[in-house]
Amino acid sequence: MDDLKPPPANALPFIRPAEYYDSPPSLPRLVPRGVSFGCGAAALAFLLLTGVVAGGSGKFLAWIFGKLQSEIDGQFTKEVTADQRKAFDDSMNALRTKMRAMKVDGDALQRLTKAISEASADDRITPEEAKRLTEAAQQARGK
């Protein structure tokens, strides 16, 4: 029966994954268990507080899209005309008004945010992209 015993393990400078997962925890925790729950709760409280300070979810969402709008305005290339800039700003302002009243379709907003992320991926908004963003904002507000 001695032939069936596994050979002795070589002394390695590290723990094998199988040994690590098979053995009980040997290292003390770096942070107490409740800290991870506390961080999650603090993040949730921060989000709720931010929403309440902004005056509810519609106003908070409108505020976020206002920040997006100002970032996009800074990314327009010089080929984007003043009329295109105005059309985009007008569409976004009308959309934000509907957001404050909570009268915006979530799917349409998702399509708008996707269009924004695709257009601004290179930190430049061309005239064609400006036109697409304006159309997406108009569709999101229901026009």
Stockholm file with secondary structure:
# STOCKHOLM 1.0

chainA/1-143         MDDLKPPPANALPFIRPAEYYDSPPSLPRLVPRGVSFGCGAAALAFLLLTGVVAGGSGKFLAWIFGKLQSEIDGQFTKEVTADQRKAFDDSMNALRTKMRAMKVDGDALQRLTKAISEASADDRITPEEAKRLTEAAQQARGK
#=GR chainA/1-143 SS CGGGSCCCCCCCSSCCHHHHHHSCCCSCCSSCHHHHHHHHHHHHHHHHHHHHHTTSHHHHHHHHHHHHHHHHHHHBCTTSCHHHHHHHHHHHHHHHHHHHTTCCCHHHHHHHHHHHHHHTTTSCBCHHHHHHHHHHHHHHHTC
#=GC SS_cons         CGGGSCCCCCCCSSCCHHHHHHSCCCSCCSSCHHHHHHHHHHHHHHHHHHHHHTTSHHHHHHHHHHHHHHHHHHHBCTTSCHHHHHHHHHHHHHHHHHHHTTCCCHHHHHHHHHHHHHHTTTSCBCHHHHHHHHHHHHHHHTC
//
